[in-house]
């Protein structure tokens, strides 16, 4: 049964969950020890401003704001990286 509507999930995936996942990936890299990323740096695209949780299965585009200092570029302005988060059934 195909549907174009998002399928709701029990619970949610929050910006904090995404930050923790990214931190877990970066923890094995010694050069990223200084890297600072907070839930406020994650924005879900295509949803209302301020939404900090995904409550449905599917592919969601997120924008991750990273400061230049986190990239080793001094105090340069924040740059955004766009990635896709896919929420799958367990």
Number of C-alpha atoms within 10 A of each C-alpha: 2 4 6 5 9 11 11 12 14 9 10 15 17 17 21 17 13 18 19 15 12 12 17 11 11 14 13 10 9 8 10 15 12 11 15 14 18 15 15 13 17 22 22 23 14 9 12 9 9 9 12 18 16 19 16 19 18 16 12 16 15 19 16 22 18 19 20 14 15 17 16 13 10 10 11 12 12 15 12 15 11 14 12 13 15 11 16 10 10 3
